[in-house]
Amino acid sequence: MLTRQPGVMWLINHTTLRAFELEQFKHFGVKEIFLPKTFPYDEGNLSASITYALC
């Protein structure tokens, strides 16, 4: 039987949400979190940012 650690691709680069949502993933046992390094710059992404902290 193959056992894998759960992983997730977190597509929301919202700066404020990242502060606590990523910790929730870790709390539930997620070991791999993939964050996009690019996003479209428009009015829907004004509070978005990129982080390399989890690399």
C-alpha distance matrix in Angstrom:
0.0 3.8 6.4 9.8 13.2 15.2 18.0 21.2 24.1 27.2 29.9 32.8 34.8 37.1 38.4 38.9 35.7 33.6 35.1 33.3 30.6 28.5 28.8 27.4 24.3 23.9 24.6 21.7 19.2 19.4 19.3 20.4 23.5 25.1 28.8 31.1 33.9 36.4 37.6 40.7 43.7 45.4 46.5 43.0 41.7 44.6 42.7 39.7 39.1 36.8 35.2 33.7 32.9 29.1 29.1
3.8 0.0 3.8 6.5 10.1 12.2 14.7 17.9 20.8 23.9 26.7 29.6 31.4 33.9 35.1 35.9 32.7 30.5 32.1 30.5 27.8 25.5 26.0 24.9 21.6 21.2 22.4 19.6 16.9 16.6 16.1 16.9 20.0 21.5 25.3 27.5 30.2 32.7 34.1 37.2 40.3 42.0 43.3 39.9 38.4 41.3 39.4 36.3 35.6 33.2 31.6 30.0 29.4 25.6 25.5
6.4 3.8 0.0 3.8 6.9 9.3 12.3 15.8 19.0 21.8 24.9 27.5 29.2 31.4 32.4 33.0 29.8 27.6 29.0 27.3 24.7 22.4 22.6 21.6 18.3 17.7 18.7 16.1 13.3 13.3 12.9 14.3 17.5 19.5 23.3 25.8 28.6 31.3 32.6 35.9 38.7 40.4 41.5 38.1 36.5 39.2 37.0 34.1 33.4 31.0 29.2 27.7 26.8 23.0 23.3
9.8 6.5 3.8 0.0 3.7 6.2 8.7 12.3 15.4 18.3 21.4 24.0 25.6 27.9 28.9 29.6 26.6 24.2 25.7 24.2 21.6 19.2 19.7 18.9 15.4 14.9 16.5 14.1 11.1 10.3 9.7 10.6 13.8 15.8 19.5 22.1 24.9 27.6 29.0 32.3 35.1 36.9 38.1 34.7 33.0 35.6 33.5 30.5 29.6 27.2 25.5 24.0 23.2 19.4 19.7
13.2 10.1 6.9 3.7 0.0 3.8 6.5 10.1 13.5 15.9 19.3 21.5 22.9 25.0 25.7 26.3 23.3 20.9 22.2 20.7 18.3 15.7 16.1 15.4 12.0 11.2 13.0 10.9 7.7 6.7 6.1 7.7 11.0 13.6 17.1 20.1 22.8 25.7 27.1 30.5 33.0 34.8 35.8 32.4 30.6 33.0 30.6 27.7 26.8 24.6 22.6 21.3 20.2 16.4 17.2
15.2 12.2 9.3 6.2 3.8 0.0 3.8 6.9 10.6 12.8 16.1 18.4 20.1 22.2 23.3 23.8 20.6 18.5 20.1 18.5 15.6 13.5 14.3 13.2 9.6 10.0 11.8 9.3 7.0 5.0 6.2 6.9 9.1 11.6 15.0 17.9 21.0 23.6 24.5 27.7 30.3 31.8 32.6 29.2 27.6 30.1 27.8 25.1 24.6 22.6 21.1 20.4 19.4 15.8 17.0
18.0 14.7 12.3 8.7 6.5 3.8 0.0 3.8 7.1 9.6 12.8 15.3 16.9 19.2 20.5 21.4 18.4 16.1 18.2 17.1 14.1 11.7 13.4 12.9 9.0 9.9 12.6 10.7 8.9 5.4 5.9 4.5 5.9 7.9 11.3 14.1 17.2 19.8 20.8 24.1 26.7 28.4 29.4 26.1 24.3 26.9 24.8 21.8 21.2 19.2 17.8 17.2 16.7 13.1 14.2
21.2 17.9 15.8 12.3 10.1 6.9 3.8 0.0 3.8 6.1 9.2 11.7 13.7 16.0 17.6 18.7 15.5 13.6 16.2 15.2 11.9 10.0 12.6 11.9 8.3 10.4 13.1 11.4 10.7 7.1 8.4 6.3 5.1 6.3 8.9 11.6 15.0 17.1 17.7 20.9 23.4 24.9 25.8 22.4 20.8 23.5 21.5 18.6 18.4 16.7 16.0 16.1 16.0 12.8 14.2
24.1 20.8 19.0 15.4 13.5 10.6 7.1 3.8 0.0 3.8 6.0 9.1 11.0 13.8 15.8 17.4 14.6 12.6 15.8 15.6 12.3 10.7 14.0 13.7 10.7 12.9 15.9 14.6 14.1 10.5 11.3 8.3 5.8 4.6 6.2 8.1 11.7 13.5 14.0 17.2 19.9 21.5 22.7 19.4 17.7 20.6 19.0 15.8 15.7 14.0 13.9 14.4 15.1 12.4 13.4
27.2 23.9 21.8 18.3 15.9 12.8 9.6 6.1 3.8 0.0 3.8 5.7 7.7 10.2 12.3 13.8 10.9 9.2 12.7 12.6 9.4 8.4 12.1 11.9 9.7 12.3 15.1 14.4 14.7 11.4 12.6 10.1 6.7 6.0 5.5 7.6 11.1 12.6 12.5 15.6 17.8 19.1 19.9 16.6 14.8 17.4 15.5 12.7 12.9 11.9 12.1 13.5 13.9 12.0 13.8
29.9 26.7 24.9 21.4 19.3 16.1 12.8 9.2 6.0 3.8 0.0 3.8 6.3 9.1 12.0 13.9 11.5 10.5 14.3 14.7 11.7 11.4 15.2 15.1 13.3 16.0 18.6 18.0 18.4 15.1 16.2 13.5 10.0 8.2 6.4 6.4 9.8 10.2 9.3 12.1 14.5 15.7 16.7 13.4 11.8 14.9 13.7 10.7 11.6 11.1 12.5 14.3 15.6 14.3 15.6
32.8 29.6 27.5 24.0 21.5 18.4 15.3 11.7 9.1 5.7 3.8 0.0 3.8 5.5 8.8 10.4 8.3 8.1 11.8 12.5 10.0 10.6 14.2 14.3 13.4 16.2 18.5 18.4 19.4 16.4 17.8 15.5 11.8 10.6 8.0 8.3 10.8 11.0 9.4 11.8 13.3 14.1 14.4 11.1 9.3 12.0 10.3 7.8 9.4 10.1 11.7 14.4 15.3 14.7 16.7
34.8 31.4 29.2 25.6 22.9 20.1 16.9 13.7 11.0 7.7 6.3 3.8 0.0 3.8 6.1 8.9 8.0 7.0 10.5 12.3 10.8 10.8 14.3 15.4 14.7 16.9 19.4 20.0 20.7 17.7 18.5 16.1 12.3 10.9 7.5 7.5 8.8 9.2 8.1 10.9 11.7 13.1 13.7 11.1 8.2 10.1 8.1 5.0 5.7 6.6 8.5 11.7 12.8 13.1 14.9
37.1 33.9 31.4 27.9 25.0 22.2 19.2 16.0 13.8 10.2 9.1 5.5 3.8 0.0 3.8 5.7 5.5 6.1 9.0 10.9 10.1 11.2 14.2 15.0 15.4 17.6 19.5 20.4 21.7 19.2 20.4 18.5 14.8 14.1 10.9 11.3 12.3 12.4 10.8 12.7 12.6 13.2 12.7 10.2 7.7 8.7 5.7 4.4 6.5 8.8 10.5 14.0 14.5 15.2 17.6
38.4 35.1 32.4 28.9 25.7 23.3 20.5 17.6 15.8 12.3 12.0 8.8 6.1 3.8 0.0 3.8 5.7 5.4 7.0 9.9 10.3 11.0 13.4 15.1 15.8 17.3 19.3 20.9 22.0 19.8 20.5 19.0 15.4 15.1 11.9 12.8 13.0 13.7 12.9 14.9 14.3 15.3 14.8 13.0 10.1 9.8 6.3 5.5 5.8 8.2 9.0 12.6 12.6 14.0 16.7
38.9 35.9 33.0 29.6 26.3 23.8 21.4 18.7 17.4 13.8 13.9 10.4 8.9 5.7 3.8 0.0 3.8 5.5 5.7 7.8 9.1 10.8 12.4 13.7 15.3 16.9 18.1 19.9 21.6 19.9 21.2 20.2 16.9 17.2 14.5 15.9 16.6 17.3 16.2 18.0 17.2 17.6 16.4 14.4 12.3 11.8 8.0 8.6 9.6 11.9 12.2 15.6 14.8 16.1 19.2
35.7 32.7 29.8 26.6 23.3 20.6 18.4 15.5 14.6 10.9 11.5 8.3 8.0 5.5 5.7 3.8 0.0 3.8 5.4 5.9 5.8 8.1 10.1 10.7 12.1 14.3 15.4 16.7 18.6 16.9 18.6 17.7 14.4 15.1 12.9 14.6 16.2 17.1 15.9 18.0 18.0 18.3 17.3 14.6 12.8 13.4 9.9 9.6 10.9 12.6 12.7 15.8 14.9 15.3 18.5
33.6 30.5 27.6 24.2 20.9 18.5 16.1 13.6 12.6 9.2 10.5 8.1 7.0 6.1 5.4 5.5 3.8 0.0 3.8 5.5 5.3 5.7 8.2 9.8 10.5 12.1 13.9 15.5 16.7 14.7 15.7 14.7 11.4 12.2 10.1 12.4 13.8 15.4 15.1 17.8 18.1 19.2 18.8 16.2 13.8 14.5 11.1 9.7 9.6 10.2 9.6 12.3 11.3 11.5 14.8
35.1 32.1 29.0 25.7 22.2 20.1 18.2 16.2 15.8 12.7 14.3 11.8 10.5 9.0 7.0 5.7 5.4 3.8 0.0 3.8 6.2 6.6 7.3 9.6 11.4 12.0 13.3 15.7 17.0 15.7 16.7 16.4 13.6 15.0 13.2 15.8 16.8 18.6 18.4 21.1 21.0 22.0 21.3 19.0 16.6 16.7 12.9 12.3 11.9 12.6 11.2 13.6 11.6 12.4 16.0
33.3 30.5 27.3 24.2 20.7 18.5 17.1 15.2 15.6 12.6 14.7 12.5 12.3 10.9 9.9 7.8 5.9 5.5 3.8 0.0 3.8 5.6 5.2 6.5 9.0 10.1 10.6 12.8 14.7 14.0 15.7 16.0 13.5 15.6 14.5 17.4 19.0 20.9 20.5 23.1 23.3 24.0 23.1 20.4 18.5 19.0 15.3 14.8 14.9 15.5 14.2 16.3 14.2 14.1 17.8
30.6 27.8 24.7 21.6 18.3 15.6 14.1 11.9 12.3 9.4 11.7 10.0 10.8 10.1 10.3 9.1 5.8 5.3 6.2 3.8 0.0 3.8 5.4 5.0 6.5 8.9 9.8 10.9 12.9 11.6 13.8 13.7 11.1 13.1 12.3 15.2 17.5 19.2 18.7 21.4 22.2 22.9 22.2 19.1 17.4 18.6 15.3 14.2 14.7 15.0 14.1 16.1 14.5 13.6 17.1
28.5 25.5 22.4 19.2 15.7 13.5 11.7 10.0 10.7 8.4 11.4 10.6 10.8 11.2 11.0 10.8 8.1 5.7 6.6 5.6 3.8 0.0 3.8 5.3 5.1 6.4 8.7 10.1 11.0 9.2 10.6 10.5 8.0 10.4 10.2 13.6 15.7 18.1 18.3 21.5 22.5 23.8 23.7 20.7 18.5 19.8 16.6 14.7 14.3 13.7 12.1 13.4 11.5 10.1 13.6
28.8 26.0 22.6 19.7 16.1 14.3 13.4 12.6 14.0 12.1 15.2 14.2 14.3 14.2 13.4 12.4 10.1 8.2 7.3 5.2 5.4 3.8 0.0 3.8 5.4 5.0 6.1 8.8 10.0 9.5 10.9 12.0 10.5 13.5 13.7 17.2 19.1 21.7 22.0 25.1 25.9 27.1 26.8 23.9 21.7 22.7 19.2 17.8 17.3 16.8 14.7 15.6 13.0 11.7 15.4
27.4 24.9 21.6 18.9 15.4 13.2 12.9 11.9 13.7 11.9 15.1 14.3 15.4 15.0 15.1 13.7 10.7 9.8 9.6 6.5 5.0 5.3 3.8 0.0 3.8 5.4 4.9 6.4 8.8 8.8 11.4 12.7 11.4 14.5 15.0 18.3 20.8 23.1 22.9 25.8 26.9 27.7 27.2 23.9 22.3 23.7 20.4 19.1 19.2 19.0 17.4 18.5 16.3 14.6 18.1
24.3 21.6 18.3 15.4 12.0 9.6 9.0 8.3 10.7 9.7 13.3 13.4 14.7 15.4 15.8 15.3 12.1 10.5 11.4 9.0 6.5 5.1 5.4 3.8 0.0 3.8 5.4 5.3 6.6 5.3 8.2 9.2 8.2 11.5 12.7 16.2 19.0 21.4 21.6 24.7 26.3 27.3 27.3 24.0 22.2 24.0 21.0 19.1 19.0 18.1 16.5 17.2 15.3 12.9 16.0
23.9 21.2 17.7 14.9 11.2 10.0 9.9 10.4 12.9 12.3 16.0 16.2 16.9 17.6 17.3 16.9 14.3 12.1 12.0 10.1 8.9 6.4 5.0 5.4 3.8 0.0 3.8 5.4 5.1 5.0 6.5 8.7 8.8 12.5 14.0 17.8 20.1 23.0 23.7 27.0 28.4 29.9 29.9 26.8 24.7 26.2 23.0 21.0 20.3 19.1 16.8 16.8 14.3 11.8 14.9
24.6 22.4 18.7 16.5 13.0 11.8 12.6 13.1 15.9 15.1 18.6 18.5 19.4 19.5 19.3 18.1 15.4 13.9 13.3 10.6 9.8 8.7 6.1 4.9 5.4 3.8 0.0 3.8 5.5 7.4 9.6 12.2 12.4 16.1 17.5 21.1 23.5 26.2 26.6 29.8 31.1 32.1 31.8 28.6 26.8 28.2 24.9 23.3 23.0 22.1 20.0 20.3 17.6 15.4 18.6
21.7 19.6 16.1 14.1 10.9 9.3 10.7 11.4 14.6 14.4 18.0 18.4 20.0 20.4 20.9 19.9 16.7 15.5 15.7 12.8 10.9 10.1 8.8 6.4 5.3 5.4 3.8 0.0 3.8 5.9 9.1 11.7 12.2 15.7 17.6 21.1 23.9 26.4 26.7 29.7 31.4 32.4 32.2 28.7 27.3 29.1 26.0 24.3 24.2 23.3 21.5 21.8 19.6 16.9 19.8
19.2 16.9 13.3 11.1 7.7 7.0 8.9 10.7 14.1 14.7 18.4 19.4 20.7 21.7 22.0 21.6 18.6 16.7 17.0 14.7 12.9 11.0 10.0 8.8 6.6 5.1 5.5 3.8 0.0 3.8 6.1 9.3 10.8 14.5 17.0 20.5 23.2 26.1 26.8 30.1 32.0 33.4 33.6 30.2 28.4 30.3 27.4 25.2 24.7 23.2 21.0 20.6 18.5 15.4 17.8
19.4 16.6 13.3 10.3 6.7 5.0 5.4 7.1 10.5 11.4 15.1 16.4 17.7 19.2 19.8 19.9 16.9 14.7 15.7 14.0 11.6 9.2 9.5 8.8 5.3 5.0 7.4 5.9 3.8 0.0 3.8 5.9 7.2 10.8 13.4 16.9 19.7 22.5 23.3 26.7 28.8 30.3 30.8 27.4 25.5 27.6 24.9 22.4 21.8 20.1 18.2 17.8 16.1 12.8 15.0
19.3 16.1 12.9 9.7 6.1 6.2 5.9 8.4 11.3 12.6 16.2 17.8 18.5 20.4 20.5 21.2 18.6 15.7 16.7 15.7 13.8 10.6 10.9 11.4 8.2 6.5 9.6 9.1 6.1 3.8 0.0 3.8 6.7 10.1 13.1 16.6 18.9 22.1 23.5 27.1 29.2 31.1 31.9 28.8 26.5 28.5 25.8 23.1 21.8 19.6 17.2 16.1 14.4 10.8 12.4
20.4 16.9 14.3 10.6 7.7 6.9 4.5 6.3 8.3 10.1 13.5 15.5 16.1 18.5 19.0 20.2 17.7 14.7 16.4 16.0 13.7 10.5 12.0 12.7 9.2 8.7 12.2 11.7 9.3 5.9 3.8 0.0 3.8 6.5 9.9 13.1 15.5 18.6 20.3 23.9 26.1 28.2 29.4 26.4 24.0 26.2 23.8 20.8 19.4 17.0 14.9 13.7 12.9 9.2 10.1
23.5 20.0 17.5 13.8 11.0 9.1 5.9 5.1 5.8 6.7 10.0 11.8 12.3 14.8 15.4 16.9 14.4 11.4 13.6 13.5 11.1 8.0 10.5 11.4 8.2 8.8 12.4 12.2 10.8 7.2 6.7 3.8 0.0 3.8 6.5 10.0 12.6 15.5 16.8 20.5 22.6 24.6 25.6 22.6 20.2 22.4 20.1 17.0 15.9 13.6 12.0 11.5 11.1 7.8 9.4
25.1 21.5 19.5 15.8 13.6 11.6 7.9 6.3 4.6 6.0 8.2 10.6 10.9 14.1 15.1 17.2 15.1 12.2 15.0 15.6 13.1 10.4 13.5 14.5 11.5 12.5 16.1 15.7 14.5 10.8 10.1 6.5 3.8 0.0 3.8 6.7 9.4 12.2 13.8 17.5 19.8 22.1 23.6 20.8 18.3 20.7 18.9 15.5 14.3 11.7 10.8 10.4 11.2 8.3 8.9
28.8 25.3 23.3 19.5 17.1 15.0 11.3 8.9 6.2 5.5 6.4 8.0 7.5 10.9 11.9 14.5 12.9 10.1 13.2 14.5 12.3 10.2 13.7 15.0 12.7 14.0 17.5 17.6 17.0 13.4 13.1 9.9 6.5 3.8 0.0 3.8 6.4 9.1 10.6 14.3 16.3 18.7 20.2 17.6 14.8 17.0 15.4 11.8 10.5 8.1 7.9 8.6 10.0 8.4 9.3
31.1 27.5 25.8 22.1 20.1 17.9 14.1 11.6 8.1 7.6 6.4 8.3 7.5 11.3 12.8 15.9 14.6 12.4 15.8 17.4 15.2 13.6 17.2 18.3 16.2 17.8 21.1 21.1 20.5 16.9 16.6 13.1 10.0 6.7 3.8 0.0 3.8 5.7 7.3 11.0 13.4 16.0 18.1 15.8 13.0 15.5 14.7 10.9 9.8 7.6 8.9 9.8 12.3 11.4 11.4
33.9 30.2 28.6 24.9 22.8 21.0 17.2 15.0 11.7 11.1 9.8 10.8 8.8 12.3 13.0 16.6 16.2 13.8 16.8 19.0 17.5 15.7 19.1 20.8 19.0 20.1 23.5 23.9 23.2 19.7 18.9 15.5 12.6 9.4 6.4 3.8 0.0 3.8 7.0 10.6 12.4 15.6 18.0 16.4 13.2 15.1 14.6 10.8 8.8 5.8 7.5 8.2 11.5 11.6 11.0
36.4 32.7 31.3 27.6 25.7 23.6 19.8 17.1 13.5 12.6 10.2 11.0 9.2 12.4 13.7 17.3 17.1 15.4 18.6 20.9 19.2 18.1 21.7 23.1 21.4 23.0 26.2 26.4 26.1 22.5 22.1 18.6 15.5 12.2 9.1 5.7 3.8 0.0 3.8 7.0 9.1 12.4 15.2 14.0 11.0 13.2 13.5 10.0 8.9 7.3 10.2 11.7 14.9 15.2 14.8
37.6 34.1 32.6 29.0 27.1 24.5 20.8 17.7 14.0 12.5 9.3 9.4 8.1 10.8 12.9 16.2 15.9 15.1 18.4 20.5 18.7 18.3 22.0 22.9 21.6 23.7 26.6 26.7 26.8 23.3 23.5 20.3 16.8 13.8 10.6 7.3 7.0 3.8 0.0 3.8 6.3 9.1 11.8 10.4 7.8 10.5 11.4 8.2 8.6 8.6 12.1 14.3 17.1 17.4 17.6
40.7 37.2 35.9 32.3 30.5 27.7 24.1 20.9 17.2 15.6 12.1 11.8 10.9 12.7 14.9 18.0 18.0 17.8 21.1 23.1 21.4 21.5 25.1 25.8 24.7 27.0 29.8 29.7 30.1 26.7 27.1 23.9 20.5 17.5 14.3 11.0 10.6 7.0 3.8 0.0 3.8 6.1 9.4 8.7 7.1 9.7 11.8 9.6 10.8 11.7 15.4 17.8 20.6 21.2 21.4
43.7 40.3 38.7 35.1 33.0 30.3 26.7 23.4 19.9 17.8 14.5 13.3 11.7 12.6 14.3 17.2 18.0 18.1 21.0 23.3 22.2 22.5 25.9 26.9 26.3 28.4 31.1 31.4 32.0 28.8 29.2 26.1 22.6 19.8 16.3 13.4 12.4 9.1 6.3 3.8 0.0 3.8 7.1 7.9 6.0 7.2 10.0 8.8 10.2 11.9 15.7 18.5 21.2 22.3 22.8
45.4 42.0 40.4 36.9 34.8 31.8 28.4 24.9 21.5 19.1 15.7 14.1 13.1 13.2 15.3 17.6 18.3 19.2 22.0 24.0 22.9 23.8 27.1 27.7 27.3 29.9 32.1 32.4 33.4 30.3 31.1 28.2 24.6 22.1 18.7 16.0 15.6 12.4 9.1 6.1 3.8 0.0 3.8 5.4 5.5 6.6 10.1 10.0 12.4 14.8 18.5 21.6 24.0 25.0 25.8
46.5 43.3 41.5 38.1 35.8 32.6 29.4 25.8 22.7 19.9 16.7 14.4 13.7 12.7 14.8 16.4 17.3 18.8 21.3 23.1 22.2 23.7 26.8 27.2 27.3 29.9 31.8 32.2 33.6 30.8 31.9 29.4 25.6 23.6 20.2 18.1 18.0 15.2 11.8 9.4 7.1 3.8 0.0 3.8 5.5 5.6 8.9 10.2 13.2 16.3 19.7 23.2 25.1 26.2 27.5
43.0 39.9 38.1 34.7 32.4 29.2 26.1 22.4 19.4 16.6 13.4 11.1 11.1 10.2 13.0 14.4 14.6 16.2 19.0 20.4 19.1 20.7 23.9 23.9 24.0 26.8 28.6 28.7 30.2 27.4 28.8 26.4 22.6 20.8 17.6 15.8 16.4 14.0 10.4 8.7 7.9 5.4 3.8 0.0 3.8 6.0 8.0 8.7 12.2 15.0 18.3 21.6 23.3 24.0 25.5
41.7 38.4 36.5 33.0 30.6 27.6 24.3 20.8 17.7 14.8 11.8 9.3 8.2 7.7 10.1 12.3 12.8 13.8 16.6 18.5 17.4 18.5 21.7 22.3 22.2 24.7 26.8 27.3 28.4 25.5 26.5 24.0 20.2 18.3 14.8 13.0 13.2 11.0 7.8 7.1 6.0 5.5 5.5 3.8 0.0 3.8 5.5 5.1 8.4 11.3 14.6 18.0 19.8 20.8 22.2
44.6 41.3 39.2 35.6 33.0 30.1 26.9 23.5 20.6 17.4 14.9 12.0 10.1 8.7 9.8 11.8 13.4 14.5 16.7 19.0 18.6 19.8 22.7 23.7 24.0 26.2 28.2 29.1 30.3 27.6 28.5 26.2 22.4 20.7 17.0 15.5 15.1 13.2 10.5 9.7 7.2 6.6 5.6 6.0 3.8 0.0 3.8 5.6 8.4 11.9 15.1 18.7 20.3 21.8 23.4
42.7 39.4 37.0 33.5 30.6 27.8 24.8 21.5 19.0 15.5 13.7 10.3 8.1 5.7 6.3 8.0 9.9 11.1 12.9 15.3 15.3 16.6 19.2 20.4 21.0 23.0 24.9 26.0 27.4 24.9 25.8 23.8 20.1 18.9 15.4 14.7 14.6 13.5 11.4 11.8 10.0 10.1 8.9 8.0 5.5 3.8 0.0 3.8 6.7 10.4 13.0 16.8 17.7 19.3 21.3
39.7 36.3 34.1 30.5 27.7 25.1 21.8 18.6 15.8 12.7 10.7 7.8 5.0 4.4 5.5 8.6 9.6 9.7 12.3 14.8 14.2 14.7 17.8 19.1 19.1 21.0 23.3 24.3 25.2 22.4 23.1 20.8 17.0 15.5 11.8 10.9 10.8 10.0 8.2 9.6 8.8 10.0 10.2 8.7 5.1 5.6 3.8 0.0 3.8 7.1 10.0 13.6 15.1 16.3 18.0
39.1 35.6 33.4 29.6 26.8 24.6 21.2 18.4 15.7 12.9 11.6 9.4 5.7 6.5 5.8 9.6 10.9 9.6 11.9 14.9 14.7 14.3 17.3 19.2 19.0 20.3 23.0 24.2 24.7 21.8 21.8 19.4 15.9 14.3 10.5 9.8 8.8 8.9 8.6 10.8 10.2 12.4 13.2 12.2 8.4 8.4 6.7 3.8 0.0 3.8 6.7 10.3 12.0 13.7 15.1
36.8 33.2 31.0 27.2 24.6 22.6 19.2 16.7 14.0 11.9 11.1 10.1 6.6 8.8 8.2 11.9 12.6 10.2 12.6 15.5 15.0 13.7 16.8 19.0 18.1 19.1 22.1 23.3 23.2 20.1 19.6 17.0 13.6 11.7 8.1 7.6 5.8 7.3 8.6 11.7 11.9 14.8 16.3 15.0 11.3 11.9 10.4 7.1 3.8 0.0 3.8 6.9 9.3 10.8 11.7
35.2 31.6 29.2 25.5 22.6 21.1 17.8 16.0 13.9 12.1 12.5 11.7 8.5 10.5 9.0 12.2 12.7 9.6 11.2 14.2 14.1 12.1 14.7 17.4 16.5 16.8 20.0 21.5 21.0 18.2 17.2 14.9 12.0 10.8 7.9 8.9 7.5 10.2 12.1 15.4 15.7 18.5 19.7 18.3 14.6 15.1 13.0 10.0 6.7 3.8 0.0 3.8 5.5 7.5 8.7
33.7 30.0 27.7 24.0 21.3 20.4 17.2 16.1 14.4 13.5 14.3 14.4 11.7 14.0 12.6 15.6 15.8 12.3 13.6 16.3 16.1 13.4 15.6 18.5 17.2 16.8 20.3 21.8 20.6 17.8 16.1 13.7 11.5 10.4 8.6 9.8 8.2 11.7 14.3 17.8 18.5 21.6 23.2 21.6 18.0 18.7 16.8 13.6 10.3 6.9 3.8 0.0 3.8 5.6 5.5
32.9 29.4 26.8 23.2 20.2 19.4 16.7 16.0 15.1 13.9 15.6 15.3 12.8 14.5 12.6 14.8 14.9 11.3 11.6 14.2 14.5 11.5 13.0 16.3 15.3 14.3 17.6 19.6 18.5 16.1 14.4 12.9 11.1 11.2 10.0 12.3 11.5 14.9 17.1 20.6 21.2 24.0 25.1 23.3 19.8 20.3 17.7 15.1 12.0 9.3 5.5 3.8 0.0 3.8 5.7
29.1 25.6 23.0 19.4 16.4 15.8 13.1 12.8 12.4 12.0 14.3 14.7 13.1 15.2 14.0 16.1 15.3 11.5 12.4 14.1 13.6 10.1 11.7 14.6 12.9 11.8 15.4 16.9 15.4 12.8 10.8 9.2 7.8 8.3 8.4 11.4 11.6 15.2 17.4 21.2 22.3 25.0 26.2 24.0 20.8 21.8 19.3 16.3 13.7 10.8 7.5 5.6 3.8 0.0 3.8
29.1 25.5 23.3 19.7 17.2 17.0 14.2 14.2 13.4 13.8 15.6 16.7 14.9 17.6 16.7 19.2 18.5 14.8 16.0 17.8 17.1 13.6 15.4 18.1 16.0 14.9 18.6 19.8 17.8 15.0 12.4 10.1 9.4 8.9 9.3 11.4 11.0 14.8 17.6 21.4 22.8 25.8 27.5 25.5 22.2 23.4 21.3 18.0 15.1 11.7 8.7 5.5 5.7 3.8 0.0
